[in-house]
Amino acid sequence: MNKILVVLSLLFVLVGCKEPLPKESHIMPAEWEMQDAVMINYSGPSEFSSMVEGVHSGTRDIIRELAAITKVYVLINEDYNKDSLSRLFHAANIDTSHIVLLPVYELFSMGVPRDYGPIVVKDADGKNKLMRFHWDYVGADFYDRDTAWAKRREAIRDRYFEQMSQLLKMDVVRNPLAIEGGEIELNGNGVALLVDSFCRKRNPSFNQSQFDSLLASSLGVKKVIWLREGVAEDPGPVPRKSIVEDIYGYGVGGHVDEFARFANKNTVLLAMATKEEAASDPLKKINYDRMNVNLDILKKATDVEGKPFDIVFMPIPDVNPVTYKIDTANMDFPVSVFYSDHPEWKQGDSIRFMPAVSYLNYLVFNDRVLIPKYYKKGFPESCMEKDALAKALFEKHFPGKKIIQIDPWGVNFAGGGIHCWTQQIPK
């Protein structure tokens, strides 16, 4: 159980009762439509101190850009001191006049707003509602909704949604499908991207007709494009073995916002390695093979009017896995996540860890797009070139919007990214 609790504490990006079906139709506006505010988590466990400061640093960078132009609801651990945190934000040159701090019970163990929290939808009258999907800890094999532990977690989530409902003054609508915000991508015109290998196995009690009906009533989805698999850097849930060779990663196992996004209702951005990269890099070879399968699916897909999509290749960041020595006397993230499943590991052995890097884990908010930028001292020069290429592609496909690059490295280490850590609230 201790290991389970540790793993759950780390499922950032990543239930109990039988939820009733939605009784009215709702739609989820496209992310590029006008937004009123953005939610973001600012949390972290003290037992993984080496990871937490990186997470906090990356989160502050996101908050700084958001708070400059829009209201930001910052969800924090209940034991955080609001005054101290406000002073910290001031020192980090963050405009706090647009920030609302919300203490949340056991926030860190629950996850990030995009996945654990609500998706803000609109009802038939245009009123915002909080859509609450079923939560099964991203399909982790240890989850059993009938255990006392799972029921307690569901009670904590009940409390969380009550807080969100009171804060945002929005009613909660429940949906029995197991889906997270990072798992589904919508084009604002009835089409959704989902990952077959990840989503279907988590919803075995619904036939296709029931599934489609629930998506239609909850998010306004008229058509689903079922992609096959996600990227190698997003393994999981609760990965116990290496991705390839001695390279490990931490993710959920199939969130589409890591590799395929709509830039508009007609254009899909797809993370794609080159043939040359696939020939020399085992991680990129996995991605190359998987994304080519997804590419074939997208080429055959059409929108609700029967028109094909424009498909744009986005680069995969050129970053190297980080090497960690195993120190049994000072166990810290990420080695601690995998150690108990590898009794063969000995003091002084080493593993390599690849964060959940992606240019497609970006956030659109009104007239700006917040995208990743990875190059730093010690990284290959090709990483700088990829950063520049990614920015140029975003400028081309999001005309009229300001493209802002920030370093998401610390957040990527926790298994997510800019998009995972945030959730937009439409006007």
Summary of the structure (lengths in Angstrom):
residues: 427
radius of gyration: 20.3
end to end distance: 42.4
largest distance: 61.9
contacts: 1453
relative contact order: 0.17
helix: 35%
strand: 24%
